[in-house]
Amino acid sequence: IFGNIWQFVDGINIKDYQVYICYDKTQYESDRFDGCYKPIGYVNAKTKENWISKLGYDANNPLIALPIETNGTSNTHIADYYWSQLGNRTAFVGGLWRDGLLCGLWFWYFDEASSSSWTGIGARLLKTS
């Protein structure tokens, strides 16, 4: 959310635009689409990249709101950007310092495989106890 690097989001896996969520942190695993990983009730926008215009809603996962339409602009609708593609993908949010204004709370990047590694992606540690 700070716009310096893409922040990895654990517990979310994507397969061909369908998001799978796991709420059990002891079972987090990349490229898993069964067991504790359950599909949410909508499919993400099937757009390579564009500005977000509408977020999805699933009553069983009310805290998860991901892009389902991308026909906005930088100053209309949600005004955050979205990248995605087919295949098994990981979830990143926030933005990268070199992209200028392309960063924010709803700026989703579902364009990388779980094996990807480069200086623009990272994670934040969270102490839970």
N, C-alpha and C positions, 0 to 999 in steps of 0.2 A: 504493500500500500504506500510505500515511501517513494517508489519510482526509481530506486537505485538498481535493483535486480528483480528478476521474476521470482516470486515466492512460491515454492513447491507447496501444494495442498495435499496432505496425506488423507487417506480414507476415500478419495475420489478416483475412480478409474473410468476411462472412456473407451468404448468400442464402437466404431462406426457411428459417431455422434450420440450414442446412447450412454448416459451417465449411470454408473453403478456406485452406490454409497455403502460404506461400512462404518458403523458407529462404535465398533469394538476396537479400541486402539491396540489391543494385544494381537489382533489378527490382520493388521494392515499389511498389504502385499501388493506390489505392482503387477499389472496384467492379470489380475484375478477377476473373474466375472461370475462367480458362484459362491456357495457357502454364505458367509456373512455379507458379501457384496450383493446388494439387491438393486434392480433397475428403478430409477425414479419414473414417475408417471407421464413423462413427456420426453421427446427427443430434441436435442439441441439443434440450432439452426444449421443447415447443411450448406454453409457458406464458407469459402476459404478464408475470407477476411472482409470485414465491413463494420460500420458503426451499429451498435445495438439499438433496436427500437422497441423490443418487448421481451420481458422475462417470463419464464414459465412458472407455473405453480402446481404443486402436488400436495394434496391435503395430508398425505402420509409423511411427507418431508417438508413441512412448512418453512423451515429455515434455509432451504436450498432454492435459490432463484437464479437460474442460468439462462443465457440468451436463446430465445426460440425464433426471433425475427431480427433481421439485420438490414433495415432500410432507413436508418437514421442518418444523421450528419454530426459533425463535431459540435454543433450548437442546437440540436433538437433531440427530443426524446431523452434517452439516458446519457448520451454524449460520451460514452466509453466505447472502446474498440473490442473486437472479438476476432480471434484466429482459430481455425480448426481444420481438420482433414480426416479422411477415412483411416481406419486402422486402430490399433491399440495405442492410446494416448494417455499422457499424464496431465494433471491439472496444475496450471500456474496462474497466479493472479498478481496484479499490481502494475508492472511495467518496468522498463529498462531505461536507464539514464540517457542513453544515446537517442532514444525515440522522442525526446522532447515532450510535447503535450500528450503523447499516447501513454498515459498511465492513470490509474485510479482504482477505486474500490470494486468496480464492476468490469474492469479491463481483464478479460479472460484470455488465456493463451493455451489452447488445446492442440498444439501443433507439433509437440515433441513426443518421441517414443520414450519409454522408461529408461532405455539405455543411453539416452542423450546426455552429453556433458559438455558444457562450455561456460565461459566466464559470466555470461548474462543470467544464469539461473542459480538459485540457491535456496536455502531454507532458514527458518528461524527456530531456535530451540525453545521448548516450552517445558517448564518444570511443573509437574502435576501433583506432587506431594512433598 
